[in-house]
Amino acid sequence: MRLDPLTGEWIPMASHRMNRTFLPAADSCPLCPARPGAAYSDGEIPDTDYDVAVFENRFPALMQLPGVTLDDGWAVDGEDLWQARPAAGRCEVVCFSADHASSFADLSPQRVRTIIEAWADRTAALGALDGVRQVFAFENRGREIGVTLPHPHGQIYAFPFITPRTQAMLRQAAEYRDRTGGHLLADVVAAERRAGTRVVLTSEHWTAYVPAAARWPVEVHLAPNRDVLDLPGLTDAERDDLAVVYLELLRRLDRFFVEVDGTAIPLPYIAGWHQAVVGEGRELGRLHLQVFSVLRAAGKLKYLAGVES
Protein backbone atom coordinates (compact mmCIF):
# COMPACT_ATOMS: atom_id res chain seq x y z
CA MET A 1 0.00 0.00 0.00
CA ARG A 2 1.20 3.52 -0.79
CA LEU A 3 0.61 6.76 1.08
CA ASP A 4 -0.96 9.53 -1.01
CA PRO A 5 1.05 12.62 0.02
CA LEU A 6 -1.79 14.92 -1.10
CA THR A 7 -4.48 13.41 1.14
CA GLY A 8 -2.61 11.35 3.74
CA GLU A 9 -4.61 8.25 2.74
CA TRP A 10 -3.15 4.76 2.39
CA ILE A 11 -3.99 3.25 -1.01
CA PRO A 12 -3.81 -0.57 -1.28
CA MET A 13 -2.36 -1.77 -4.59
CA ALA A 14 -3.93 -5.10 -5.60
CA SER A 15 -3.35 -5.66 -9.32
CA HIS A 16 -4.08 -9.39 -8.98
CA ARG A 17 -7.74 -8.51 -8.33
CA MET A 18 -8.09 -7.44 -11.96
CA ASN A 19 -8.42 -11.15 -12.86
CA ARG A 20 -10.91 -12.19 -10.17
CA THR A 21 -14.06 -14.14 -10.99
CA PHE A 22 -16.72 -12.05 -12.75
CA LEU A 23 -20.43 -12.99 -12.84
CA PRO A 24 -20.03 -16.76 -13.37
CA ALA A 25 -22.93 -18.98 -14.44
CA ALA A 26 -24.98 -20.43 -11.58
CA ASP A 27 -23.43 -23.89 -12.10
CA SER A 28 -19.94 -22.37 -11.93
CA CYS A 29 -20.32 -20.34 -8.74
CA PRO A 30 -17.36 -20.84 -6.37
CA LEU A 31 -19.55 -20.01 -3.35
CA CYS A 32 -22.08 -22.77 -3.93
CA PRO A 33 -21.75 -26.10 -2.07
CA ALA A 34 -19.70 -28.82 -3.71
CA ARG A 35 -21.72 -30.73 -6.27
CA PRO A 36 -20.64 -34.01 -7.87
CA GLY A 37 -20.20 -33.46 -11.59
CA ALA A 38 -20.53 -29.67 -11.33
CA ALA A 39 -18.90 -27.54 -14.01
CA TYR A 40 -16.83 -25.78 -11.37
CA SER A 41 -14.77 -28.18 -9.24
CA ASP A 42 -12.56 -25.58 -7.58
CA GLY A 43 -15.10 -24.08 -5.20
CA GLU A 44 -14.36 -22.44 -1.88
CA ILE A 45 -16.52 -24.67 0.35
CA PRO A 46 -15.73 -28.42 0.23
CA ASP A 47 -19.09 -29.63 1.50
CA THR A 48 -22.44 -30.44 -0.06
CA ASP A 49 -24.34 -27.99 2.17
CA TYR A 50 -23.75 -25.28 4.77
CA ASP A 51 -25.50 -22.62 6.85
CA VAL A 52 -22.90 -19.82 7.14
CA ALA A 53 -19.30 -20.12 5.97
CA VAL A 54 -16.32 -17.79 6.48
CA PHE A 55 -12.98 -18.06 4.68
CA GLU A 56 -10.14 -15.88 3.42
CA ASN A 57 -10.75 -14.11 0.11
CA ARG A 58 -8.91 -15.73 -2.78
CA PHE A 59 -8.36 -12.29 -4.30
CA PRO A 60 -7.57 -10.11 -1.25
CA ALA A 61 -6.90 -6.39 -1.33
CA LEU A 62 -5.06 -6.82 2.01
CA MET A 63 -2.99 -9.80 3.11
CA GLN A 64 -0.54 -10.65 5.87
CA LEU A 65 2.57 -12.50 4.75
CA PRO A 66 4.68 -14.56 7.16
CA GLY A 67 7.56 -12.55 8.58
CA VAL A 68 6.39 -9.28 7.00
CA THR A 69 5.20 -6.40 9.20
CA LEU A 70 4.07 -2.81 8.77
CA ASP A 71 7.54 -1.75 9.86
CA ASP A 72 8.97 -3.13 6.61
CA GLY A 73 8.41 0.11 4.71
CA TRP A 74 10.23 1.63 1.76
CA ALA A 75 10.28 4.67 -0.50
CA VAL A 76 8.85 4.27 -4.01
CA ASP A 77 11.54 5.01 -6.61
CA GLY A 78 13.80 6.00 -3.72
CA GLU A 79 11.80 9.20 -3.15
CA ASP A 80 10.87 9.85 0.50
CA LEU A 81 7.78 11.70 -0.73
CA TRP A 82 6.19 8.38 -1.72
CA GLN A 83 6.06 6.05 1.26
CA ALA A 84 5.00 2.40 0.94
CA ARG A 85 4.27 -0.44 3.38
CA PRO A 86 3.01 -4.01 3.11
CA ALA A 87 -0.81 -4.11 3.00
CA ALA A 88 -0.71 -6.39 6.03
CA GLY A 89 -4.41 -6.81 6.72
CA ARG A 90 -6.90 -9.55 5.96
CA CYS A 91 -9.96 -9.95 3.73
CA GLU A 92 -12.57 -12.61 4.44
CA VAL A 93 -15.75 -13.74 2.70
CA VAL A 94 -18.95 -14.53 4.64
CA CYS A 95 -21.41 -16.74 2.76
CA PHE A 96 -24.91 -16.17 4.10
CA SER A 97 -26.62 -19.18 2.50
CA ALA A 98 -25.97 -22.23 0.34
CA ASP A 99 -28.90 -21.15 -1.87
CA HIS A 100 -27.44 -19.38 -4.91
CA ALA A 101 -30.75 -17.66 -5.79
CA SER A 102 -31.40 -16.35 -2.28
CA SER A 103 -30.66 -12.96 -0.72
CA PHE A 104 -30.10 -11.67 2.80
CA ALA A 105 -33.71 -10.48 3.03
CA ASP A 106 -34.90 -14.02 2.21
CA LEU A 107 -33.18 -15.53 5.24
CA SER A 108 -34.82 -16.59 8.47
CA PRO A 109 -34.14 -14.76 11.74
CA GLN A 110 -32.39 -17.89 12.98
CA ARG A 111 -29.96 -17.80 10.04
CA VAL A 112 -29.35 -14.06 10.50
CA ARG A 113 -28.61 -14.72 14.16
CA THR A 114 -25.87 -17.13 13.05
CA ILE A 115 -24.46 -14.47 10.71
CA ILE A 116 -24.39 -11.95 13.56
CA GLU A 117 -22.40 -14.46 15.63
CA ALA A 118 -19.97 -14.88 12.72
CA TRP A 119 -19.56 -11.09 12.34
CA ALA A 120 -18.90 -10.71 16.07
CA ASP A 121 -16.52 -13.67 16.23
CA ARG A 122 -14.47 -12.52 13.26
CA THR A 123 -14.43 -8.90 14.45
CA ALA A 124 -12.86 -10.03 17.73
CA ALA A 125 -10.37 -12.34 16.03
CA LEU A 126 -9.32 -9.90 13.31
CA GLY A 127 -9.11 -6.98 15.72
CA ALA A 128 -6.56 -8.97 17.73
CA LEU A 129 -4.16 -9.36 14.78
CA ASP A 130 -0.92 -7.38 14.95
CA GLY A 131 -1.18 -4.05 13.16
CA VAL A 132 -4.95 -4.08 12.53
CA ARG A 133 -6.60 -0.70 13.26
CA GLN A 134 -10.13 -1.19 11.94
CA VAL A 135 -12.50 -4.10 11.19
CA PHE A 136 -15.27 -3.47 8.68
CA ALA A 137 -18.02 -5.99 7.87
CA PHE A 138 -20.12 -5.21 4.80
CA GLU A 139 -22.35 -6.55 2.04
CA ASN A 140 -22.58 -5.44 -1.58
CA ARG A 141 -25.88 -6.43 -3.18
CA GLY A 142 -26.82 -6.05 -6.84
CA ARG A 143 -25.08 -5.75 -10.18
CA GLU A 144 -25.65 -1.98 -10.13
CA ILE A 145 -23.35 -1.79 -7.11
CA GLY A 146 -20.65 -3.75 -8.92
CA VAL A 147 -21.18 -7.20 -7.43
CA THR A 148 -19.16 -9.82 -9.31
CA LEU A 149 -20.60 -12.88 -7.53
CA PRO A 150 -24.43 -12.85 -7.16
CA HIS A 151 -24.41 -15.61 -4.54
CA PRO A 152 -25.58 -14.07 -1.22
CA HIS A 153 -22.41 -13.15 0.66
CA GLY A 154 -20.61 -10.31 2.38
CA GLN A 155 -17.05 -9.53 3.35
CA ILE A 156 -14.96 -8.50 6.35
CA TYR A 157 -11.86 -6.34 5.95
CA ALA A 158 -9.21 -5.96 8.65
CA PHE A 159 -7.41 -2.71 7.76
CA PRO A 160 -3.84 -1.89 8.86
CA PHE A 161 -4.90 1.78 8.80
CA ILE A 162 -8.01 3.81 9.62
CA THR A 163 -10.12 4.46 6.53
CA PRO A 164 -10.78 8.07 5.40
CA ARG A 165 -14.48 8.18 6.36
CA THR A 166 -13.71 6.79 9.80
CA GLN A 167 -10.87 9.28 10.22
CA ALA A 168 -13.32 12.07 9.46
CA MET A 169 -15.86 10.75 11.98
CA LEU A 170 -13.15 10.46 14.64
CA ARG A 171 -12.04 14.05 14.03
CA GLN A 172 -15.62 15.28 14.35
CA ALA A 173 -16.24 13.19 17.46
CA ALA A 174 -13.05 14.43 19.15
CA GLU A 175 -13.88 18.07 18.38
CA TYR A 176 -17.45 17.57 19.63
CA ARG A 177 -16.22 15.97 22.86
CA ASP A 178 -13.75 18.79 23.49
CA ARG A 179 -16.41 21.42 22.80
CA THR A 180 -19.42 19.90 24.57
CA GLY A 181 -18.20 17.01 26.67
CA GLY A 182 -20.67 14.75 24.87
CA HIS A 183 -20.37 11.66 22.66
CA LEU A 184 -21.20 12.65 19.07
CA LEU A 185 -22.54 9.36 17.72
CA ALA A 186 -24.65 8.74 20.83
CA ASP A 187 -26.06 12.27 20.72
CA VAL A 188 -26.93 11.90 17.02
CA VAL A 189 -29.03 8.80 17.72
CA ALA A 190 -30.68 10.51 20.71
CA ALA A 191 -31.50 13.58 18.60
CA GLU A 192 -32.98 11.46 15.79
CA ARG A 193 -35.16 9.63 18.33
CA ARG A 194 -36.33 12.92 19.85
CA ALA A 195 -37.18 14.45 16.48
CA GLY A 196 -38.77 11.25 15.19
CA THR A 197 -39.40 12.67 11.72
CA ARG A 198 -36.81 10.45 10.02
CA VAL A 199 -37.16 7.36 12.22
CA VAL A 200 -38.38 4.47 10.05
CA LEU A 201 -38.20 1.55 12.46
CA THR A 202 -37.76 1.04 16.20
CA SER A 203 -37.56 -1.91 18.57
CA GLU A 204 -36.60 -2.54 22.16
CA HIS A 205 -32.89 -2.40 21.34
CA TRP A 206 -32.52 -0.73 17.91
CA THR A 207 -33.47 2.41 15.97
CA ALA A 208 -33.35 2.86 12.19
CA TYR A 209 -33.43 6.38 10.78
CA VAL A 210 -32.66 8.42 7.68
CA PRO A 211 -29.77 10.74 8.69
CA ALA A 212 -30.58 14.44 8.60
CA ALA A 213 -27.72 15.04 6.13
CA ALA A 214 -28.21 11.89 4.06
CA ARG A 215 -25.69 11.65 1.23
CA TRP A 216 -27.39 9.04 -0.98
CA PRO A 217 -30.81 8.79 -2.72
CA VAL A 218 -31.70 5.98 -0.31
CA GLU A 219 -29.84 5.87 3.00
CA VAL A 220 -30.74 4.44 6.41
CA HIS A 221 -28.66 4.07 9.56
CA LEU A 222 -29.40 1.36 12.14
CA ALA A 223 -27.99 1.87 15.64
CA PRO A 224 -28.36 0.20 19.02
CA ASN A 225 -30.25 2.23 21.63
CA ARG A 226 -27.50 1.44 24.13
CA ASP A 227 -23.91 2.67 23.69
CA VAL A 228 -22.02 -0.25 22.14
CA LEU A 229 -18.54 -0.04 20.64
CA ASP A 230 -18.67 -2.99 18.24
CA LEU A 231 -20.47 -6.18 17.27
CA PRO A 232 -18.75 -8.34 19.92
CA GLY A 233 -20.12 -5.91 22.54
CA LEU A 234 -23.76 -6.71 21.76
CA THR A 235 -25.71 -8.70 24.35
CA ASP A 236 -27.62 -11.85 23.42
CA ALA A 237 -30.88 -9.91 23.64
CA GLU A 238 -29.55 -7.19 21.31
CA ARG A 239 -28.36 -9.82 18.83
CA ASP A 240 -31.71 -11.62 18.90
CA ASP A 241 -33.51 -8.33 18.28
CA LEU A 242 -31.08 -7.32 15.51
CA ALA A 243 -31.80 -10.55 13.59
CA VAL A 244 -35.46 -9.52 13.35
CA VAL A 245 -35.02 -5.75 12.91
CA TYR A 246 -32.37 -6.01 10.18
CA LEU A 247 -34.55 -8.37 8.13
CA GLU A 248 -37.52 -6.03 8.45
CA LEU A 249 -35.39 -3.07 7.35
CA LEU A 250 -34.02 -4.86 4.27
CA ARG A 251 -37.49 -6.10 3.30
CA ARG A 252 -38.87 -2.58 3.52
CA LEU A 253 -36.02 -1.31 1.35
CA ASP A 254 -36.87 -3.96 -1.24
CA ARG A 255 -40.37 -2.43 -1.44
CA PHE A 256 -39.16 1.16 -1.72
CA PHE A 257 -39.11 1.32 -5.54
CA VAL A 258 -41.78 -0.27 -7.75
CA GLU A 259 -42.25 -0.73 -11.48
CA VAL A 260 -45.19 0.88 -13.30
CA ASP A 261 -47.16 -2.34 -12.86
CA GLY A 262 -46.55 -2.23 -9.10
CA THR A 263 -43.84 -4.91 -9.01
CA ALA A 264 -41.29 -4.25 -6.28
CA ILE A 265 -37.66 -3.77 -7.35
CA PRO A 266 -34.99 -5.55 -5.28
CA LEU A 267 -32.82 -2.68 -4.06
CA PRO A 268 -29.12 -2.69 -4.95
CA TYR A 269 -27.33 -1.57 -1.81
CA ILE A 270 -24.16 -1.40 0.25
CA ALA A 271 -24.56 -2.24 3.93
CA GLY A 272 -21.58 -1.64 6.21
CA TRP A 273 -21.01 -1.92 9.95
CA HIS A 274 -19.12 1.04 11.40
CA GLN A 275 -17.36 -0.10 14.58
CA ALA A 276 -14.97 1.43 17.09
CA VAL A 277 -11.37 1.32 15.88
CA VAL A 278 -8.60 -0.67 17.53
CA GLY A 279 -6.35 1.41 19.77
CA GLU A 280 -6.25 5.21 19.88
CA GLY A 281 -9.66 6.80 19.34
CA ARG A 282 -11.62 3.66 20.24
CA GLU A 283 -13.67 5.45 22.90
CA LEU A 284 -15.00 7.85 20.25
CA GLY A 285 -16.70 5.09 18.28
CA ARG A 286 -20.20 3.67 18.47
CA LEU A 287 -21.59 0.74 16.52
CA HIS A 288 -23.98 1.55 13.68
CA LEU A 289 -24.98 0.15 10.31
CA GLN A 290 -25.14 2.29 7.18
CA VAL A 291 -27.28 1.02 4.28
CA PHE A 292 -27.43 3.05 1.09
CA SER A 293 -28.26 2.67 -2.58
CA VAL A 294 -27.24 4.33 -5.84
CA LEU A 295 -30.75 3.79 -7.22
CA ARG A 296 -32.60 7.13 -7.32
CA ALA A 297 -35.78 5.93 -9.01
CA ALA A 298 -37.10 2.78 -10.65
CA GLY A 299 -34.53 1.92 -13.34
CA LYS A 300 -32.48 5.08 -12.75
CA LEU A 301 -29.02 5.10 -11.18
CA LYS A 302 -27.37 7.94 -9.30
CA TYR A 303 -24.06 8.35 -11.14
CA LEU A 304 -21.29 10.14 -9.26
CA ALA A 305 -20.07 12.19 -12.18
CA GLY A 306 -17.99 15.36 -12.33
CA VAL A 307 -17.91 17.35 -9.10
CA GLU A 308 -19.35 14.50 -7.01
CA SER A 309 -16.58 12.10 -8.01
Number of C-alpha atoms within 10 A of each C-alpha: 19 20 17 14 11 6 8 10 16 20 14 17 13 14 9 10 12 9 8 11 13 13 14 14 12 16 12 15 24 19 26 25 20 20 15 9 7 13 12 17 14 13 16 19 18 14 11 11 14 15 12 16 17 20 14 15 18 13 17 18 20 22 20 18 12 7 6 13 16 16 9 10 14 15 13 14 9 9 9 10 12 14 18 20 20 21 25 24 26 22 23 21 22 24 22 25 26 21 16 18 11 15 17 19 19 15 14 12 19 12 17 24 18 17 21 19 17 18 23 18 13 22 22 16 12 22 19 13 15 13 18 22 22 24 29 21 24 21 20 23 25 19 13 14 16 12 15 15 21 21 24 24 24 20 20 25 24 27 25 26 20 19 16 13 10 16 15 12 15 22 14 15 20 19 14 15 14 11 9 10 10 14 18 21 21 19 11 13 24 14 11 18 17 10 10 11 11 14 19 15 15 16 14 12 16 18 21 26 21 19 17 10 7 12 9 14 13 18 20 22 21 26 25 24 18 14 16 19 20 21 26 18 14 20 11 11 10 18 21 18 18 24 20 16 22 20 18 15 17 19 16 15 23 17 14 15 19 16 11 8 6 9 10 15 15 18 25 21 24 18 21 20 22 23 23 25 27 19 11 9 14 16 15 20 24 22 21 24 19 19 23 22 23 20 20 14 14 14 10 9 15 12 11 9 7 6 5 6 6
